[in-house]
């Protein structure tokens, strides 16, 4: 898989998760799910989104540095969630 194909795949996964977030909020508004369920699912999605964005940033940084973007790895949620903004 080329670098651009991998990036498109990651971006596709990010888009899918953003759509899932919207769906959860819509389902809560229609009272199809309760608030604790929505919050738990959103928390998992947000963590996974953070991990995907981190992977994408790693890949782009490696490309800019002339390194192999394929050597970037998905980091554990505990590491990614510990970053400061």
PDB file of N, CA, C and O in Angstrom, chain B, residues numbered from 101:
ATOM      1  N   UNK B 101       0.859  -1.179   0.000  1.00  0.00           N
ATOM      2  CA  UNK B 101       0.000   0.000   0.000  1.00  0.00           C
ATOM      3  C   UNK B 101       0.898   1.233   0.000  1.00  0.00           C
ATOM      4  O   UNK B 101       1.820   1.338   0.808  1.00  0.00           O
ATOM      5  N   UNK B 102       0.624   2.153  -0.902  1.00  0.00           N
ATOM      6  CA  UNK B 102       1.430   3.368  -0.974  1.00  0.00           C
ATOM      7  C   UNK B 102       1.059   4.314   0.157  1.00  0.00           C
ATOM      8  O   UNK B 102       0.041   4.146   0.827  1.00  0.00           O
ATOM      9  N   UNK B 103       1.918   5.320   0.351  1.00  0.00           N
ATOM     10  CA  UNK B 103       1.667   6.300   1.404  1.00  0.00           C
ATOM     11  C   UNK B 103       0.344   7.008   1.240  1.00  0.00           C
ATOM     12  O   UNK B 103      -0.380   7.217   2.213  1.00  0.00           O
ATOM     13  N   UNK B 104       0.018   7.384  -0.004  1.00  0.00           N
ATOM     14  CA  UNK B 104      -1.239   8.101  -0.216  1.00  0.00           C
ATOM     15  C   UNK B 104      -2.448   7.180  -0.041  1.00  0.00           C
ATOM     16  O   UNK B 104      -3.504   7.623   0.411  1.00  0.00           O
ATOM     17  N   UNK B 105      -2.298   5.913  -0.394  1.00  0.00           N
ATOM     18  CA  UNK B 105      -3.402   4.953  -0.181  1.00  0.00           C
ATOM     19  C   UNK B 105      -3.648   4.744   1.308  1.00  0.00           C
ATOM     20  O   UNK B 105      -4.793   4.687   1.757  1.00  0.00           O
ATOM     21  N   UNK B 106      -2.561   4.631   2.068  1.00  0.00           N
ATOM     22  CA  UNK B 106      -2.691   4.452   3.515  1.00  0.00           C
ATOM     23  C   UNK B 106      -3.334   5.685   4.139  1.00  0.00           C
ATOM     24  O   UNK B 106      -4.181   5.571   5.025  1.00  0.00           O
ATOM     25  N   UNK B 107      -2.928   6.856   3.676  1.00  0.00           N
ATOM     26  CA  UNK B 107      -3.501   8.097   4.212  1.00  0.00           C
ATOM     27  C   UNK B 107      -4.987   8.177   3.888  1.00  0.00           C
ATOM     28  O   UNK B 107      -5.788   8.572   4.735  1.00  0.00           O
ATOM     29  N   UNK B 108      -5.358   7.806   2.671  1.00  0.00           N
ATOM     30  CA  UNK B 108      -6.777   7.813   2.302  1.00  0.00           C
ATOM     31  C   UNK B 108      -7.571   6.840   3.166  1.00  0.00           C
ATOM     32  O   UNK B 108      -8.705   7.126   3.550  1.00  0.00           O
ATOM     33  N   UNK B 109      -6.974   5.689   3.472  1.00  0.00           N
ATOM     34  CA  UNK B 109      -7.639   4.704   4.310  1.00  0.00           C
ATOM     35  C   UNK B 109      -7.853   5.255   5.721  1.00  0.00           C
ATOM     36  O   UNK B 109      -8.927   5.092   6.299  1.00  0.00           O
ATOM     37  N   UNK B 110      -6.830   5.904   6.268  1.00  0.00           N
ATOM     38  CA  UNK B 110      -6.944   6.490   7.603  1.00  0.00           C
ATOM     39  C   UNK B 110      -8.000   7.592   7.597  1.00  0.00           C
ATOM     40  O   UNK B 110      -8.838   7.655   8.497  1.00  0.00           O
ATOM     41  N   UNK B 111      -7.963   8.451   6.596  1.00  0.00           N
ATOM     42  CA  UNK B 111      -8.954   9.536   6.500  1.00  0.00           C
ATOM     43  C   UNK B 111     -10.367   8.975   6.323  1.00  0.00           C
ATOM     44  O   UNK B 111     -11.325   9.537   6.854  1.00  0.00           O
ATOM     45  N   UNK B 112     -10.500   7.885   5.588  1.00  0.00           N
ATOM     46  CA  UNK B 112     -11.807   7.242   5.434  1.00  0.00           C
ATOM     47  C   UNK B 112     -12.331   6.725   6.758  1.00  0.00           C
ATOM     48  O   UNK B 112     -13.519   6.842   7.057  1.00  0.00           O
ATOM     49  N   UNK B 113     -11.436   6.150   7.551  1.00  0.00           N
ATOM     50  CA  UNK B 113     -11.819   5.649   8.878  1.00  0.00           C
ATOM     51  C   UNK B 113     -12.230   6.817   9.776  1.00  0.00           C
ATOM     52  O   UNK B 113     -13.198   6.705  10.529  1.00  0.00           O
ATOM     53  N   UNK B 114     -11.513   7.922   9.705  1.00  0.00           N
ATOM     54  CA  UNK B 114     -11.850   9.118  10.484  1.00  0.00           C
ATOM     55  C   UNK B 114     -13.232   9.621  10.082  1.00  0.00           C
ATOM     56  O   UNK B 114     -14.050   9.935  10.947  1.00  0.00           O
ATOM     57  N   UNK B 115     -13.499   9.701   8.794  1.00  0.00           N
ATOM     58  CA  UNK B 115     -14.808  10.157   8.311  1.00  0.00           C
ATOM     59  C   UNK B 115     -15.919   9.244   8.802  1.00  0.00           C
ATOM     60  O   UNK B 115     -16.983   9.711   9.207  1.00  0.00           O
ATOM     61  N   UNK B 116     -15.671   7.952   8.766  1.00  0.00           N
ATOM     62  CA  UNK B 116     -16.656   6.973   9.234  1.00  0.00           C
ATOM     63  C   UNK B 116     -16.978   7.199  10.720  1.00  0.00           C
ATOM     64  O   UNK B 116     -18.141   7.161  11.123  1.00  0.00           O
ATOM     65  N   UNK B 117     -15.943   7.434  11.518  1.00  0.00           N
ATOM     66  CA  UNK B 117     -16.167   7.646  12.950  1.00  0.00           C
ATOM     67  C   UNK B 117     -16.883   8.969  13.228  1.00  0.00           C
ATOM     68  O   UNK B 117     -17.702   9.047  14.144  1.00  0.00           O
ATOM     69  N   UNK B 118     -16.585  10.000  12.452  1.00  0.00           N
ATOM     70  CA  UNK B 118     -17.288  11.275  12.596  1.00  0.00           C
ATOM     71  C   UNK B 118     -18.768  11.077  12.284  1.00  0.00           C
ATOM     72  O   UNK B 118     -19.628  11.634  12.967  1.00  0.00           O
ATOM     73  N   UNK B 119     -19.064  10.291  11.265  1.00  0.00           N
ATOM     74  CA  UNK B 119     -20.460   9.989  10.933  1.00  0.00           C
ATOM     75  C   UNK B 119     -21.135   9.204  12.056  1.00  0.00           C
ATOM     76  O   UNK B 119     -22.312   9.421  12.346  1.00  0.00           O
ATOM     77  N   UNK B 120     -20.395   8.296  12.685  1.00  0.00           N
ATOM     78  CA  UNK B 120     -20.945   7.540  13.813  1.00  0.00           C
ATOM     79  C   UNK B 120     -21.264   8.468  14.985  1.00  0.00           C
ATOM     80  O   UNK B 120     -22.277   8.297  15.663  1.00  0.00           O
ATOM     81  N   UNK B 121     -20.387   9.457  15.217  1.00  0.00           N
ATOM     82  CA  UNK B 121     -20.649  10.439  16.279  1.00  0.00           C
ATOM     83  C   UNK B 121     -21.953  11.188  16.016  1.00  0.00           C
ATOM     84  O   UNK B 121     -22.785  11.348  16.909  1.00  0.00           O
ATOM     85  N   UNK B 122     -22.113  11.639  14.785  1.00  0.00           N
ATOM     86  CA  UNK B 122     -23.330  12.375  14.419  1.00  0.00           C
ATOM     87  C   UNK B 122     -24.552  11.489  14.603  1.00  0.00           C
ATOM     88  O   UNK B 122     -25.577  11.937  15.118  1.00  0.00           O
ATOM     89  N   UNK B 123     -24.446  10.230  14.184  1.00  0.00           N
ATOM     90  CA  UNK B 123     -25.556   9.296  14.324  1.00  0.00           C
ATOM     91  C   UNK B 123     -25.924   9.098  15.798  1.00  0.00           C
ATOM     92  O   UNK B 123     -27.105   9.063  16.144  1.00  0.00           O
ATOM     93  N   UNK B 124     -24.923   8.970  16.655  1.00  0.00           N
ATOM     94  CA  UNK B 124     -25.205   8.803  18.087  1.00  0.00           C
ATOM     95  C   UNK B 124     -25.947  10.019  18.641  1.00  0.00           C
ATOM     96  O   UNK B 124     -26.903   9.876  19.404  1.00  0.00           O
ATOM     97  N   UNK B 125     -25.507  11.196  18.259  1.00  0.00           N
ATOM     98  CA  UNK B 125     -26.176  12.413  18.749  1.00  0.00           C
ATOM     99  C   UNK B 125     -27.611  12.492  18.223  1.00  0.00           C
ATOM    100  O   UNK B 125     -28.523  12.893  18.946  1.00  0.00           O
ATOM    101  N   UNK B 126     -27.800  12.113  16.975  1.00  0.00           N
ATOM    102  CA  UNK B 126     -29.154  12.107  16.396  1.00  0.00           C
ATOM    103  C   UNK B 126     -30.043  11.086  17.108  1.00  0.00           C
ATOM    104  O   UNK B 126     -31.208  11.360  17.396  1.00  0.00           O
ATOM    105  N   UNK B 127     -29.489   9.923  17.384  1.00  0.00           N
ATOM    106  CA  UNK B 127     -30.268   8.882  18.074  1.00  0.00           C
ATOM    107  C   UNK B 127     -30.641   9.318  19.486  1.00  0.00           C
ATOM    108  O   UNK B 127     -31.729   9.000  19.965  1.00  0.00           O
ATOM    109  N   UNK B 128     -29.752  10.041  20.153  1.00  0.00           N
ATOM    110  CA  UNK B 128     -30.067  10.559  21.483  1.00  0.00           C
ATOM    111  C   UNK B 128     -31.189  11.596  21.381  1.00  0.00           C
ATOM    112  O   UNK B 128     -32.110  11.600  22.198  1.00  0.00           O
ATOM    113  N   UNK B 129     -31.112  12.466  20.383  1.00  0.00           N
ATOM    114  CA  UNK B 129     -32.143  13.491  20.198  1.00  0.00           C
ATOM    115  C   UNK B 129     -33.509  12.857  19.927  1.00  0.00           C
ATOM    116  O   UNK B 129     -34.541  13.391  20.334  1.00  0.00           O
ATOM    117  N   UNK B 130     -33.506  11.711  19.235  1.00  0.00           N
ATOM    118  CA  UNK B 130     -34.764  11.011  18.952  1.00  0.00           C
ATOM    119  C   UNK B 130     -35.153  10.065  20.099  1.00  0.00           C
ATOM    120  O   UNK B 130     -36.154   9.352  20.018  1.00  0.00           O
ATOM    121  N   UNK B 131     -34.353  10.075  21.155  1.00  0.00           N
ATOM    122  CA  UNK B 131     -34.569   9.251  22.345  1.00  0.00           C
ATOM    123  C   UNK B 131     -34.542   7.750  22.036  1.00  0.00           C
ATOM    124  O   UNK B 131     -35.243   6.962  22.672  1.00  0.00           O
ATOM    125  N   UNK B 132     -33.730   7.371  21.059  1.00  0.00           N
ATOM    126  CA  UNK B 132     -33.551   5.957  20.728  1.00  0.00           C
ATOM    127  C   UNK B 132     -32.514   5.306  21.644  1.00  0.00           C
ATOM    128  O   UNK B 132     -32.505   4.088  21.823  1.00  0.00           O
ATOM    129  N   UNK B 133     -31.645   6.130  22.218  1.00  0.00           N
ATOM    130  CA  UNK B 133     -30.663   5.661  23.195  1.00  0.00           C
ATOM    131  C   UNK B 133     -30.656   6.644  24.355  1.00  0.00           C
ATOM    132  O   UNK B 133     -31.075   7.793  24.216  1.00  0.00           O
ATOM    133  N   UNK B 134     -30.176   6.176  25.500  1.00  0.00           N
ATOM    134  CA  UNK B 134     -30.128   7.073  26.655  1.00  0.00           C
ATOM    135  C   UNK B 134     -28.777   7.795  26.703  1.00  0.00           C
ATOM    136  O   UNK B 134     -27.834   7.428  26.002  1.00  0.00           O
ATOM    137  N   UNK B 135     -28.710   8.816  27.534  1.00  0.00           N
ATOM    138  CA  UNK B 135     -27.520   9.652  27.605  1.00  0.00           C
ATOM    139  C   UNK B 135     -26.270   8.892  28.058  1.00  0.00           C
ATOM    140  O   UNK B 135     -25.207   9.082  27.466  1.00  0.00           O
ATOM    141  N   UNK B 136     -26.358   8.036  29.089  1.00  0.00           N
ATOM    142  CA  UNK B 136     -25.143   7.288  29.474  1.00  0.00           C
ATOM    143  C   UNK B 136     -24.600   6.412  28.339  1.00  0.00           C
ATOM    144  O   UNK B 136     -23.386   6.288  28.174  1.00  0.00           O
ATOM    145  N   UNK B 137     -25.492   5.812  27.566  1.00  0.00           N
ATOM    146  CA  UNK B 137     -25.061   4.985  26.431  1.00  0.00           C
ATOM    147  C   UNK B 137     -24.364   5.854  25.391  1.00  0.00           C
ATOM    148  O   UNK B 137     -23.308   5.491  24.873  1.00  0.00           O
ATOM    149  N   UNK B 138     -24.962   7.000  25.092  1.00  0.00           N
ATOM    150  CA  UNK B 138     -24.369   7.912  24.109  1.00  0.00           C
ATOM    151  C   UNK B 138     -22.993   8.369  24.578  1.00  0.00           C
ATOM    152  O   UNK B 138     -22.042   8.361  23.796  1.00  0.00           O
ATOM    153  N   UNK B 139     -22.873   8.765  25.837  1.00  0.00           N
ATOM    154  CA  UNK B 139     -21.590   9.254  26.355  1.00  0.00           C
ATOM    155  C   UNK B 139     -20.515   8.169  26.310  1.00  0.00           C
ATOM    156  O   UNK B 139     -19.370   8.448  25.954  1.00  0.00           O
ATOM    157  N   UNK B 140     -20.870   6.951  26.664  1.00  0.00           N
ATOM    158  CA  UNK B 140     -19.894   5.861  26.646  1.00  0.00           C
ATOM    159  C   UNK B 140     -19.408   5.585  25.221  1.00  0.00           C
ATOM    160  O   UNK B 140     -18.211   5.420  24.986  1.00  0.00           O
ATOM    161  N   UNK B 141     -20.329   5.539  24.295  1.00  0.00           N
ATOM    162  CA  UNK B 141     -19.949   5.278  22.894  1.00  0.00           C
ATOM    163  C   UNK B 141     -19.147   6.438  22.324  1.00  0.00           C
ATOM    164  O   UNK B 141     -18.170   6.227  21.605  1.00  0.00           O
ATOM    165  N   UNK B 142     -19.557   7.672  22.642  1.00  0.00           N
ATOM    166  CA  UNK B 142     -18.815   8.845  22.164  1.00  0.00           C
ATOM    167  C   UNK B 142     -17.397   8.855  22.718  1.00  0.00           C
ATOM    168  O   UNK B 142     -16.452   9.188  22.003  1.00  0.00           O
ATOM    169  N   UNK B 143     -17.246   8.495  23.974  1.00  0.00           N
ATOM    170  CA  UNK B 143     -15.906   8.474  24.571  1.00  0.00           C
ATOM    171  C   UNK B 143     -15.002   7.495  23.829  1.00  0.00           C
ATOM    172  O   UNK B 143     -13.840   7.802  23.560  1.00  0.00           O
ATOM    173  N   UNK B 144     -15.534   6.312  23.498  1.00  0.00           N
ATOM    174  CA  UNK B 144     -14.730   5.335  22.749  1.00  0.00           C
ATOM    175  C   UNK B 144     -14.382   5.865  21.355  1.00  0.00           C
ATOM    176  O   UNK B 144     -13.249   5.725  20.894  1.00  0.00           O
ATOM    177  N   UNK B 145     -15.368   6.472  20.690  1.00  0.00           N
ATOM    178  CA  UNK B 145     -15.111   7.026  19.356  1.00  0.00           C
ATOM    179  C   UNK B 145     -14.080   8.148  19.409  1.00  0.00           C
ATOM    180  O   UNK B 145     -13.188   8.209  18.563  1.00  0.00           O
ATOM    181  N   UNK B 146     -14.192   9.026  20.386  1.00  0.00           N
ATOM    182  CA  UNK B 146     -13.254  10.142  20.488  1.00  0.00           C
ATOM    183  C   UNK B 146     -11.831   9.649  20.721  1.00  0.00           C
ATOM    184  O   UNK B 146     -10.882  10.200  20.164  1.00  0.00           O
ATOM    185  N   UNK B 147     -11.681   8.621  21.537  1.00  0.00           N
ATOM    186  CA  UNK B 147     -10.355   8.051  21.774  1.00  0.00           C
ATOM    187  C   UNK B 147      -9.799   7.452  20.492  1.00  0.00           C
ATOM    188  O   UNK B 147      -8.632   7.665  20.161  1.00  0.00           O
ATOM    189  N   UNK B 148     -10.615   6.711  19.776  1.00  0.00           N
ATOM    190  CA  UNK B 148     -10.169   6.109  18.514  1.00  0.00           C
ATOM    191  C   UNK B 148      -9.846   7.188  17.480  1.00  0.00           C
ATOM    192  O   UNK B 148      -8.886   7.053  16.721  1.00  0.00           O
ATOM    193  N   UNK B 149     -10.641   8.251  17.447  1.00  0.00           N
ATOM    194  CA  UNK B 149     -10.349   9.361  16.536  1.00  0.00           C
ATOM    195  C   UNK B 149      -9.003   9.994  16.871  1.00  0.00           C
ATOM    196  O   UNK B 149      -8.205  10.271  15.975  1.00  0.00           O
ATOM    197  N   UNK B 150      -8.751  10.220  18.141  1.00  0.00           N
ATOM    198  CA  UNK B 150      -7.466  10.797  18.551  1.00  0.00           C
ATOM    199  C   UNK B 150      -6.310   9.918  18.098  1.00  0.00           C
ATOM    200  O   UNK B 150      -5.284  10.424  17.643  1.00  0.00           O
ATOM    201  N   UNK B 151      -6.469   8.607  18.221  1.00  0.00           N
ATOM    202  CA  UNK B 151      -5.418   7.681  17.804  1.00  0.00           C
ATOM    203  C   UNK B 151      -5.202   7.737  16.290  1.00  0.00           C
ATOM    204  O   UNK B 151      -4.065   7.674  15.821  1.00  0.00           O
ATOM    205  N   UNK B 152      -6.282   7.853  15.534  1.00  0.00           N
ATOM    206  CA  UNK B 152      -6.160   7.947  14.065  1.00  0.00           C
ATOM    207  C   UNK B 152      -5.484   9.252  13.657  1.00  0.00           C
ATOM    208  O   UNK B 152      -4.596   9.253  12.804  1.00  0.00           O
ATOM    209  N   UNK B 153      -5.905  10.369  14.269  1.00  0.00           N
ATOM    210  CA  UNK B 153      -5.273  11.655  13.951  1.00  0.00           C
ATOM    211  C   UNK B 153      -3.795  11.621  14.306  1.00  0.00           C
ATOM    212  O   UNK B 153      -2.969  12.153  13.565  1.00  0.00           O
ATOM    213  N   UNK B 154      -3.454  11.003  15.431  1.00  0.00           N
ATOM    214  CA  UNK B 154      -2.057  10.889  15.837  1.00  0.00           C
ATOM    215  C   UNK B 154      -1.266  10.090  14.800  1.00  0.00           C
ATOM    216  O   UNK B 154      -0.165  10.487  14.420  1.00  0.00           O
ATOM    217  N   UNK B 155      -1.819   8.975  14.345  1.00  0.00           N
ATOM    218  CA  UNK B 155      -1.151   8.161  13.328  1.00  0.00           C
ATOM    219  C   UNK B 155      -0.943   8.965  12.048  1.00  0.00           C
ATOM    220  O   UNK B 155       0.126   8.907  11.441  1.00  0.00           O
ATOM    221  N   UNK B 156      -1.951   9.702  11.647  1.00  0.00           N
ATOM    222  CA  UNK B 156      -1.845  10.517  10.436  1.00  0.00           C
ATOM    223  C   UNK B 156      -0.744  11.574  10.597  1.00  0.00           C
ATOM    224  O   UNK B 156       0.049  11.792   9.682  1.00  0.00           O
ATOM    225  N   UNK B 157      -0.701  12.228  11.765  1.00  0.00           N
ATOM    226  CA  UNK B 157       0.358  13.226  12.010  1.00  0.00           C
ATOM    227  C   UNK B 157       1.738  12.579  11.995  1.00  0.00           C
ATOM    228  O   UNK B 157       2.686  13.144  11.448  1.00  0.00           O
ATOM    229  N   UNK B 158       1.852  11.394  12.595  1.00  0.00           N
ATOM    230  CA  UNK B 158       3.142  10.678  12.581  1.00  0.00           C
ATOM    231  C   UNK B 158       3.583  10.390  11.153  1.00  0.00           C
ATOM    232  O   UNK B 158       4.735  10.629  10.790  1.00  0.00           O
ATOM    233  N   UNK B 159       2.668   9.881  10.351  1.00  0.00           N
ATOM    234  CA  UNK B 159       2.983   9.523   8.963  1.00  0.00           C
ATOM    235  C   UNK B 159       3.437  10.758   8.188  1.00  0.00           C
ATOM    236  O   UNK B 159       4.426  10.711   7.456  1.00  0.00           O
ATOM    237  N   UNK B 160       2.710  11.859   8.354  1.00  0.00           N
ATOM    238  CA  UNK B 160       3.055  13.090   7.632  1.00  0.00           C
ATOM    239  C   UNK B 160       4.401  13.640   8.094  1.00  0.00           C
ATOM    240  O   UNK B 160       5.187  14.114   7.274  1.00  0.00           O
ATOM    241  N   UNK B 161       4.671  13.583   9.377  1.00  0.00           N
ATOM    242  CA  UNK B 161       5.954  14.064   9.899  1.00  0.00           C
ATOM    243  C   UNK B 161       7.103  13.210   9.358  1.00  0.00           C
ATOM    244  O   UNK B 161       8.159  13.731   8.998  1.00  0.00           O
ATOM    245  N   UNK B 162       6.885  11.909   9.307  1.00  0.00           N
ATOM    246  CA  UNK B 162       7.921  11.021   8.779  1.00  0.00           C
ATOM    247  C   UNK B 162       8.171  11.315   7.292  1.00  0.00           C
ATOM    248  O   UNK B 162       9.319  11.326   6.847  1.00  0.00           O
ATOM    249  N   UNK B 163       7.110  11.550   6.534  1.00  0.00           N
ATOM    250  CA  UNK B 163       7.278  11.862   5.100  1.00  0.00           C
ATOM    251  C   UNK B 163       8.073  13.155   4.932  1.00  0.00           C
ATOM    252  O   UNK B 163       8.982  13.226   4.106  1.00  0.00           O
ATOM    253  N   UNK B 164       7.726  14.185   5.723  1.00  0.00           N
ATOM    254  CA  UNK B 164       8.427  15.470   5.634  1.00  0.00           C
ATOM    255  C   UNK B 164       9.896  15.333   5.997  1.00  0.00           C
ATOM    256  O   UNK B 164      10.743  16.060   5.479  1.00  0.00           O
ATOM    257  N   UNK B 165      10.194  14.393   6.895  1.00  0.00           N
ATOM    258  CA  UNK B 165      11.576  14.177   7.332  1.00  0.00           C
ATOM    259  C   UNK B 165      12.329  13.207   6.417  1.00  0.00           C
ATOM    260  O   UNK B 165      13.482  12.868   6.683  1.00  0.00           O
ATOM    261  N   UNK B 166      11.673  12.761   5.338  1.00  0.00           N
ATOM    262  CA  UNK B 166      12.315  11.840   4.408  1.00  0.00           C
ATOM    263  C   UNK B 166      12.394  10.413   4.934  1.00  0.00           C
ATOM    264  O   UNK B 166      13.194   9.613   4.449  1.00  0.00           O
ATOM    265  N   UNK B 167      11.569  10.094   5.922  1.00  0.00           N
ATOM    266  CA  UNK B 167      11.558   8.759   6.507  1.00  0.00           C
ATOM    267  C   UNK B 167      10.357   7.974   5.976  1.00  0.00           C
ATOM    268  O   UNK B 167       9.466   8.534   5.338  1.00  0.00           O
ATOM    269  N   UNK B 168      10.352   6.689   6.245  1.00  0.00           N
ATOM    270  CA  UNK B 168       9.282   5.803   5.805  1.00  0.00           C
ATOM    271  C   UNK B 168       8.017   6.045   6.634  1.00  0.00           C
ATOM    272  O   UNK B 168       8.018   5.777   7.835  1.00  0.00           O
ATOM    273  N   UNK B 169       6.943   6.545   6.022  1.00  0.00           N
ATOM    274  CA  UNK B 169       5.706   6.762   6.774  1.00  0.00           C
ATOM    275  C   UNK B 169       5.085   5.458   7.255  1.00  0.00           C
ATOM    276  O   UNK B 169       4.318   5.450   8.218  1.00  0.00           O
ATOM    277  N   UNK B 170       5.414   4.357   6.589  1.00  0.00           N
ATOM    278  CA  UNK B 170       4.894   3.057   6.981  1.00  0.00           C
ATOM    279  C   UNK B 170       5.439   2.568   8.311  1.00  0.00           C
ATOM    280  O   UNK B 170       4.915   1.617   8.891  1.00  0.00           O
ATOM    281  N   UNK B 171       6.485   3.215   8.792  1.00  0.00           N
ATOM    282  CA  UNK B 171       7.058   2.832  10.082  1.00  0.00           C
ATOM    283  C   UNK B 171       6.301   3.462  11.258  1.00  0.00           C
ATOM    284  O   UNK B 171       6.583   3.150  12.415  1.00  0.00           O
ATOM    285  N   UNK B 172       5.348   4.342  10.965  1.00  0.00           N
ATOM    286  CA  UNK B 172       4.527   4.940  12.026  1.00  0.00           C
ATOM    287  C   UNK B 172       3.604   3.874  12.590  1.00  0.00           C
ATOM    288  O   UNK B 172       3.119   3.010  11.859  1.00  0.00           O
ATOM    289  N   UNK B 173       3.366   3.937  13.874  1.00  0.00           N
ATOM    290  CA  UNK B 173       2.529   2.945  14.544  1.00  0.00           C
ATOM    291  C   UNK B 173       1.394   3.613  15.300  1.00  0.00           C
ATOM    292  O   UNK B 173       1.516   4.744  15.771  1.00  0.00           O
ATOM    293  N   UNK B 174       0.288   2.888  15.406  1.00  0.00           N
ATOM    294  CA  UNK B 174      -0.819   3.353  16.228  1.00  0.00           C
ATOM    295  C   UNK B 174      -0.349   3.278  17.676  1.00  0.00           C
ATOM    296  O   UNK B 174       0.094   2.231  18.149  1.00  0.00           O
ATOM    297  N   UNK B 175      -0.454   4.394  18.362  1.00  0.00           N
ATOM    298  CA  UNK B 175       0.004   4.436  19.754  1.00  0.00           C
ATOM    299  C   UNK B 175      -1.140   4.051  20.687  1.00  0.00           C
ATOM    300  O   UNK B 175      -2.311   4.192  20.332  1.00  0.00           O
ATOM    301  N   UNK B 176      -0.804   3.568  21.869  1.00  0.00           N
ATOM    302  CA  UNK B 176      -1.843   3.207  22.836  1.00  0.00           C
ATOM    303  C   UNK B 176      -2.689   4.428  23.223  1.00  0.00           C
ATOM    304  O   UNK B 176      -2.198   5.557  23.254  1.00  0.00           O
ATOM    305  N   UNK B 177      -3.950   4.180  23.510  1.00  0.00           N
ATOM    306  CA  UNK B 177      -4.850   5.263  23.897  1.00  0.00           C
ATOM    307  C   UNK B 177      -4.305   6.014  25.099  1.00  0.00           C
ATOM    308  O   UNK B 177      -4.427   7.237  25.167  1.00  0.00           O
ATOM    309  N   UNK B 178      -3.707   5.310  26.044  1.00  0.00           N
ATOM    310  CA  UNK B 178      -3.179   5.960  27.247  1.00  0.00           C
ATOM    311  C   UNK B 178      -2.108   6.972  26.902  1.00  0.00           C
ATOM    312  O   UNK B 178      -1.991   7.996  27.576  1.00  0.00           O
ATOM    313  N   UNK B 179      -1.330   6.714  25.877  1.00  0.00           N
ATOM    314  CA  UNK B 179      -0.282   7.653  25.459  1.00  0.00           C
ATOM    315  C   UNK B 179      -0.892   8.827  24.710  1.00  0.00           C
ATOM    316  O   UNK B 179      -0.580   9.981  25.003  1.00  0.00           O
ATOM    317  N   UNK B 180      -1.744   8.546  23.762  1.00  0.00           N
ATOM    318  CA  UNK B 180      -2.332   9.605  22.928  1.00  0.00           C
ATOM    319  C   UNK B 180      -3.219  10.524  23.776  1.00  0.00           C
ATOM    320  O   UNK B 180      -3.192  11.742  23.599  1.00  0.00           O
ATOM    321  N   UNK B 181      -3.991   9.958  24.679  1.00  0.00           N
ATOM    322  CA  UNK B 181      -4.890  10.753  25.501  1.00  0.00           C
ATOM    323  C   UNK B 181      -4.138  11.576  26.535  1.00  0.00           C
ATOM    324  O   UNK B 181      -4.712  12.489  27.130  1.00  0.00           O
ATOM    325  N   UNK B 182      -2.854  11.270  26.763  1.00  0.00           N
ATOM    326  CA  UNK B 182      -2.060  12.014  27.729  1.00  0.00           C
ATOM    327  C   UNK B 182      -1.396  13.256  27.148  1.00  0.00           C
ATOM    328  O   UNK B 182      -0.787  14.029  27.887  1.00  0.00           O
ATOM    329  N   UNK B 183      -1.503  13.460  25.843  1.00  0.00           N
ATOM    330  CA  UNK B 183      -0.878  14.626  25.211  1.00  0.00           C
ATOM    331  C   UNK B 183      -1.587  15.899  25.668  1.00  0.00           C
ATOM    332  O   UNK B 183      -2.795  15.915  25.905  1.00  0.00           O
ATOM    333  N   UNK B 184      -0.806  16.947  25.782  1.00  0.00           N
ATOM    334  CA  UNK B 184      -1.376  18.256  26.112  1.00  0.00           C
ATOM    335  C   UNK B 184      -1.627  19.013  24.831  1.00  0.00           C
ATOM    336  O   UNK B 184      -0.863  18.893  23.873  1.00  0.00           O
ATOM    337  N   UNK B 185      -2.684  19.788  24.804  1.00  0.00           N
ATOM    338  CA  UNK B 185      -3.011  20.587  23.607  1.00  0.00           C
ATOM    339  C   UNK B 185      -2.121  21.783  23.497  1.00  0.00           C
ATOM    340  O   UNK B 185      -2.253  22.565  22.555  1.00  0.00           O
TER     341      UNK B 185
END
